[in-house]
Amino acid sequence: MNDSIHDEFHDHYPRYLNILNALDAPIIDRIEIPELIGSGAITRTRLRPGMELVIADCHLNQKQKIRFQSDIPMIELSFWIKGNNDVTLSGKPLHIRDNHCQLAFMQHLDAEMYYSAGEPMLACEIRLEESVFIDLIETLGGDASLDIKRILANEPVRIYQQMIQPTEQLLVRQLLNCPYEPPLRKMYIEGKALELLAIYLQKCLFDNVSSTARRGKGLRRTDLDKIRAAADMLVARMDQPPSLLELSQLAEISDFKLKTGFKELYGTTVFGYLRDKRMEQALLLLETERVSVYEAAIATGYSNPSHFASVFREKYGVNPGQWGK
């Protein structure tokens, strides 16, 4: 493949040099933030022509604004582990929160991103030129295809935003902390990037539609949305979860519909779902943060470490203290 046809796509990255007020700086794949402006770095890995990974691990001393404009159709999957920012995309405001991800289909990009001052930022973006994305779908998906025009619905940008679940957060952490030697790094990173892309394409484009047909036949669409919102609330408050009655009130749905809906949509009870998510988060903490068993137990809402260890052992077949050893 001729790399030069993707040069314009990859030239998008140097816009980050605006942070440094250094538009004449050389085009490099790692931008160190000067001490006067902040600390940390923004790095790029070109995975293949028309596909790249950008990681921002930094903080800025002053609020900064970066403007991006492009007529190159692209798909972007971004994960914000830390940091809160406001973005305007083609005139539409979007608030980016930590522990959330955005899947964006962009036919034309006219964006302004406002970076907050003094706030740690850890984020990564998987970016693909539309032609590369279509080629991947056709190559890896067999006869399957995605109608991007239908997804965009005559809009320049279509964005799906979701909370990052613990299982996907673990994948993102693995992407950020690649353990492989340089000759294998791109292979490992691209594999993780494609896995995350497949997960969120499924979540955003197929689950919301097909889950109704497969698992939510007896539920109205408004009830499905409320049950999913309740599930997000449980994950966000797993250390001090609301009672079933409080959760139903927060989600504005009856406790009966909440219980039956969870069973139909997720195949388990409300608190069976919470238990699974707690274990996923505990695994993430033990794997990436290297916390103690006690700290993992408290962070996921277990006041009794022995009970936590018992549930963990039942889920993963090993004691939490032995994980990773």
C-alpha positions in Angstrom: 0.0 0.0 0.0 1.2 3.5 -0.9 1.8 5.3 2.5 1.8 8.7 0.8 -2.0 8.6 0.2 -2.5 8.7 4.0 -0.1 11.5 4.7 -2.9 14.1 5.1 -4.6 11.9 7.7 -1.4 11.5 9.7 -0.7 15.2 9.5 -3.7 15.7 11.9 -1.5 14.9 14.9 0.9 17.9 14.7 -2.1 20.1 15.6 -1.2 19.2 19.2 1.8 21.4 18.8 -0.5 24.3 19.3 -0.3 23.5 23.0 3.3 24.5 22.8 2.8 27.5 20.7 5.3 26.0 18.4 3.8 25.6 15.0 7.2 25.5 13.3 8.4 22.6 15.4 9.4 19.5 13.6 6.8 16.8 13.2 7.6 14.1 15.7 5.8 11.2 17.3 6.4 12.4 20.9 5.6 15.9 22.2 7.1 16.7 25.5 5.2 19.4 27.4 7.6 22.2 28.5 7.8 23.0 32.3 6.5 26.5 31.7 3.3 25.1 30.2 2.9 21.9 32.2 4.3 18.4 32.3 4.0 15.0 30.7 3.8 14.2 27.0 1.6 13.4 24.0 2.7 10.5 21.9 1.6 8.9 18.7 2.1 5.3 17.3 1.4 4.9 13.6 0.0 1.3 13.6 -0.4 1.1 9.8 -1.0 3.7 7.0 -4.3 5.4 7.9 -4.4 4.1 11.5 -2.8 5.5 14.6 -2.9 5.6 18.4 -2.5 8.9 20.3 -1.9 9.0 24.0 -2.0 12.1 26.2 -0.5 11.7 29.7 0.0 15.2 31.0 -1.4 18.3 32.7 -1.4 21.9 31.6 -0.8 25.0 33.8 -3.2 27.1 31.9 -6.4 26.5 30.0 -5.7 25.7 26.3 -7.8 25.6 23.2 -7.0 23.5 20.1 -8.9 23.7 16.9 -9.1 20.7 14.5 -10.4 21.0 11.0 -10.4 18.2 8.4 -12.3 17.0 5.4 -10.9 13.5 5.7 -13.6 11.0 6.8 -12.4 9.1 9.9 -13.5 7.0 12.8 -12.2 7.7 16.3 -12.5 5.8 19.5 -11.3 7.7 22.5 -10.9 6.8 26.1 -10.6 9.3 28.9 -9.2 7.7 32.0 -8.6 11.0 33.8 -9.6 14.5 33.0 -12.7 16.5 32.1 -12.9 18.6 29.0 -15.4 20.5 26.8 -15.5 20.0 23.1 -17.5 21.6 20.3 -18.0 19.4 17.3 -19.5 20.9 14.2 -21.3 23.4 16.4 -22.5 20.7 18.9 -21.3 20.9 22.5 -19.9 17.7 24.1 -18.7 17.3 27.7 -16.0 14.7 28.0 -15.8 13.1 31.5 -13.2 10.8 33.1 -13.9 7.1 32.8 -15.9 7.6 29.6 -15.3 6.8 26.0 -16.5 8.3 22.7 -16.9 6.5 19.4 -17.1 9.1 16.7 -17.9 8.8 12.9 -16.7 12.0 11.2 -17.3 12.9 7.6 -16.1 16.4 8.2 -14.4 17.7 11.3 -14.6 21.2 12.7 -13.8 20.9 16.4 -12.6 23.0 19.3 -11.3 21.3 22.4 -10.8 23.1 25.6 -8.2 21.6 28.0 -8.6 22.4 31.7 -5.8 24.0 33.7 -4.1 22.0 36.4 -6.1 18.9 35.9 -4.3 15.6 35.2 -5.2 14.2 31.8 -4.8 10.5 30.7 -6.5 9.7 27.5 -5.9 7.6 24.3 -7.4 7.9 20.9 -7.6 5.1 18.3 -8.0 6.9 14.9 -8.7 5.3 11.5 -9.2 6.8 8.1 -12.6 5.8 6.8 -11.2 3.9 3.9 -8.9 1.9 6.2 -11.8 1.2 8.6 -14.0 -0.1 5.7 -11.1 -2.2 4.4 -10.7 -3.8 7.9 -14.4 -4.5 8.2 -14.5 -6.1 4.7 -11.3 -8.1 5.3 -12.0 -9.3 8.8 -15.8 -9.4 8.7 -16.2 -11.5 5.6 -19.4 -10.6 3.8 -20.5 -8.2 6.6 -20.4 -4.5 6.0 -21.3 -1.2 7.8 -23.3 1.5 6.1 -21.5 4.6 7.4 -23.9 6.9 5.6 -26.7 5.4 7.5 -24.8 5.8 10.8 -24.1 9.5 10.1 -27.7 10.1 8.9 -26.7 13.2 6.9 -24.8 14.7 9.8 -21.1 15.6 9.6 -20.4 13.9 12.9 -22.1 11.1 14.9 -20.9 10.4 18.4 -21.7 7.6 20.9 -20.6 8.2 24.5 -20.5 5.5 27.2 -19.0 4.8 30.6 -15.9 2.6 30.4 -16.7 -0.7 32.0 -14.0 -2.4 34.2 -13.3 -5.2 31.7 -12.7 -2.6 28.9 -10.7 -0.4 31.3 -8.4 -3.3 31.8 -7.9 -3.6 28.0 -7.2 0.2 27.8 -4.6 -0.1 30.6 -2.9 -2.9 28.8 -2.9 -0.7 25.7 -1.3 2.1 27.7 1.3 -0.1 29.3 2.4 -2.4 26.5 4.8 -5.0 28.1 6.3 -6.2 24.8 9.7 -5.5 23.3 9.9 -2.9 20.4 9.8 -5.5 17.5 6.4 -6.7 18.8 4.9 -3.5 20.3 2.9 -2.4 17.2 1.5 -5.9 16.8 0.4 -6.0 20.4 -1.0 -2.5 20.4 -2.9 -2.9 17.1 -4.4 -6.2 18.4 -5.7 -4.4 21.6 -6.9 -1.4 19.5 -8.9 -3.7 17.2 -10.3 -5.6 20.1 -11.6 -2.4 21.8 -12.9 -1.1 18.4 -14.9 -4.3 17.9 -16.3 -4.2 21.5 -17.5 -0.6 21.1 -18.9 -1.1 17.6 -20.9 -3.9 19.0 -22.0 -1.9 22.1 -22.9 1.3 20.2 -24.2 0.0 16.8 -25.7 -3.4 17.5 -26.4 -4.1 21.2 -28.9 -1.2 21.6 -30.9 -2.5 18.6 -30.5 -6.3 18.7 -30.6 -6.7 22.5 -34.3 -5.6 22.3 -35.0 -8.3 19.9 -32.9 -11.0 21.6 -33.3 -10.3 25.3 -35.7 -7.4 25.9 -38.8 -8.5 24.0 -41.1 -7.7 26.8 -39.7 -4.2 27.5 -40.4 -0.9 26.0 -37.5 1.1 24.6 -37.9 3.7 27.3 -37.7 1.0 30.0 -34.6 -0.4 28.4 -32.9 3.0 28.5 -33.8 3.3 32.2 -32.5 -0.1 33.0 -29.2 0.6 31.3 -29.0 3.9 33.2 -29.6 2.0 36.4 -26.8 -0.4 35.5 -24.4 2.6 35.0 -25.4 4.0 38.4 -24.6 0.7 40.1 -21.1 0.6 38.5 -20.5 4.3 39.4 -21.5 3.7 43.0 -20.3 0.2 43.6 -18.4 1.1 46.7 -21.7 2.4 48.3 -24.5 1.1 46.1 -28.1 2.4 46.4 -30.8 0.0 47.7 -33.1 -1.6 45.1 -35.8 0.9 46.0 -33.5 3.9 45.8 -32.1 2.7 42.5 -35.5 2.3 41.0 -36.4 5.9 42.1 -33.1 7.3 40.6 -33.8 5.5 37.3 -37.5 6.5 37.4 -38.8 3.0 36.9 -40.7 0.7 39.3 -38.7 -1.8 41.3 -40.7 -4.7 39.8 -39.7 -3.6 36.2 -36.2 -3.0 37.4 -35.8 -6.5 38.7 -37.5 -8.3 35.8 -35.8 -6.0 33.3 -32.3 -6.8 34.7 -33.0 -10.5 34.5 -34.2 -10.2 30.9 -31.5 -7.8 29.7 -28.5 -9.0 31.6 -29.5 -12.6 32.5 -28.9 -12.0 36.2 -30.4 -10.1 39.2 -29.6 -6.5 40.0 -27.2 -7.4 42.7 -25.8 -10.3 40.7 -24.9 -7.8 38.1 -23.3 -5.6 40.7 -21.3 -8.5 42.1 -19.9 -9.2 38.6 -18.9 -5.6 38.0 -17.3 -5.4 41.5 -15.2 -8.4 40.6 -14.2 -7.0 37.3 -13.2 -3.7 39.0 -11.3 -5.6 41.7 -9.4 -7.5 39.0 -8.5 -4.2 37.3 -7.2 -2.8 40.5 -5.1 -5.8 41.4 -3.8 -6.0 37.8 -3.0 -2.4 37.1 -2.8 -0.5 40.4 -1.1 -3.2 42.4 -3.3 -2.5 45.4 -3.6 -4.8 48.4 -6.5 -7.2 48.8 -7.9 -5.1 51.6 -7.7 -1.9 49.4 -9.4 -3.7 46.5 -12.1 -5.0 48.8 -12.9 -1.5 50.2 -12.8 0.1 46.8 -15.4 -2.3 45.5 -17.8 -2.0 48.4 -16.8 -5.0 50.6 -16.2 -4.1 54.2 -15.2 -7.7 55.0 -12.0 -8.8 53.1 -12.7 -12.4 53.8 -16.1 -12.3 52.1 -14.5 -10.4 49.2 -11.8 -13.1 48.9 -14.5 -15.8 48.9 -16.5 -14.1 46.1 -13.3 -13.4 44.1 -12.2 -17.1 44.4 -15.7 -18.2 43.3 -15.5 -15.9 40.2 -11.9 -16.5 39.1 -10.8 -19.7 40.8 -7.9 -18.2 42.7 -7.5 -16.1 45.8 -7.1 -12.4 45.2 -3.7 -12.4 47.0 -2.4 -14.9 44.5 -3.5 -13.0 41.4 -0.6 -12.3 39.1 1.9 -14.3 41.0 
